[in-house]
């Protein structure tokens, strides 16, 4: 996946073109405000794949916890997250 960066103001002016480019090429755009990355625009297919992967990882984590592993809550507390 090709990723580019763009100021939010530039993306706002040409949002339709930015979205069309992402849709047709599968690329992504990192939006910056004052030179700091604040958001990303990605293809819907990619977004859905990431959500599915996260849900699967969560289910696997929960299954592992049922077998006596460390819980996510315990890890968050341990690492102050």
Secondary structure, DSSP 8 states (H G I E B T S, - for coil): --EEEEEHHHHHHTHHHHHHHHHHH--EEEEEETTEEEEEE--HHHHHHHHHHHHHHHHHHHHHHHTT---HHHHHHHTT-
